[in-house]
């Protein structure tokens, strides 16, 4: 008998929220389904944005390409957080 991997409370919560979200979206019928925002599509940011690397060093952004940020995997930089003074 295989022993199942024990899940943390966070993992259980994420799985339950995914099931609820999927059930809600499945129950709503749209003629043209709206695009699901990334934070819902990827389960409340399961995978944080990663910096692109070359040989262990961070890759720089090429300023000549305005629509793609080469410094981040996926081509989009995360939004900057405001700091309290």
C-alpha positions in Angstrom: 0.0 0.0 0.0 1.3 3.4 -0.9 1.3 6.1 1.7 -0.1 9.3 0.3 1.9 12.5 0.6 0.6 14.7 3.5 -0.5 18.1 2.3 0.0 21.3 4.2 -2.9 23.5 5.1 -1.9 26.0 2.4 -1.9 23.3 -0.3 -5.3 22.0 0.9 -6.7 25.5 0.9 -5.4 26.2 -2.7 -6.9 22.9 -4.0 -10.3 23.7 -2.5 -10.3 27.2 -3.9 -9.3 25.9 -7.3 -12.2 23.4 -7.3 -14.6 26.2 -6.2 -13.3 28.5 -8.9 -13.6 25.8 -11.6 -17.1 24.9 -10.5 -18.2 28.6 -10.6 -16.7 29.2 -14.1 -18.2 25.9 -15.4 -21.7 26.8 -14.1 -21.6 30.2 -15.8 -22.3 30.0 -19.5 -21.0 32.7 -21.8 -21.3 33.0 -25.5 -17.8 34.5 -25.6 -15.9 33.3 -22.5 -14.0 36.2 -21.0 -10.3 35.9 -20.5 -9.5 34.7 -17.0 -7.0 37.0 -15.2 -3.6 35.5 -14.5 -4.0 35.6 -10.7 -7.1 33.3 -11.0 -5.7 31.2 -13.9 -2.6 30.3 -11.9 -4.2 29.8 -8.6 -3.5 33.0 -6.7 0.1 33.3 -8.0 1.4 29.8 -7.2 4.5 30.5 -9.3 6.1 33.8 -8.5 7.8 35.6 -11.4 11.4 34.5 -12.0 14.4 36.5 -13.3 15.9 35.2 -16.5 19.5 34.0 -16.2 22.4 33.3 -18.4 25.2 31.2 -16.9 24.0 31.9 -13.4 23.9 35.7 -13.9 20.8 37.8 -14.3 19.9 38.7 -17.9 19.5 42.4 -18.7 16.5 43.8 -20.5 17.0 44.9 -24.1 15.6 48.5 -24.3 15.1 48.3 -28.1 12.1 45.9 -27.6 9.4 47.8 -25.8 6.8 45.0 -25.6 9.0 42.3 -24.2 11.1 42.4 -21.0 14.0 39.9 -21.5 15.0 40.2 -17.9 12.0 38.2 -16.7 10.9 34.6 -17.7 7.7 35.0 -19.7 8.6 38.5 -20.9 6.7 40.5 -18.2 8.1 42.1 -15.1 6.1 42.0 -11.9 4.4 45.2 -10.7 6.4 47.2 -8.2 5.0 47.4 -4.7 4.6 50.8 -3.1 6.7 51.3 0.1 5.5 53.0 3.2 7.6 55.9 4.3 
